Amino acid sequence: MIGFHMLRNRRGDARYYRVDVAYNLFGEYSVLREWGQRGRPGATSGNRQITWFSNLRDACLAAEGWQKRAVKRGYGPLFND
């Protein structure tokens, strides 16, 4: 699985954006995108979308495009220490 997790924190509005590329059981590559607001227990604060690709190259190019758009919207890398 290839993936990246990003975080944006503006004016107390902490939001996350996640993209993961994975190989599925049907011989396809899937790109999972999740985004939403962090720190809202008990609330459905996130969205999820899965897109399928027939090869790894196309999946990685799409994931990279979504990452670039997220960076333009103010998201930055999230590091787990």
Buried (B, 14 or more C-beta within 10 A) or exposed (E): EBEBBBBBEEEEEEBBBBBBBBEEEEEBBBBBBBBBEEEEEEEEBBEEEEBEBEEEEBBBEBBEEBBEEBBEEEBEEEEEE
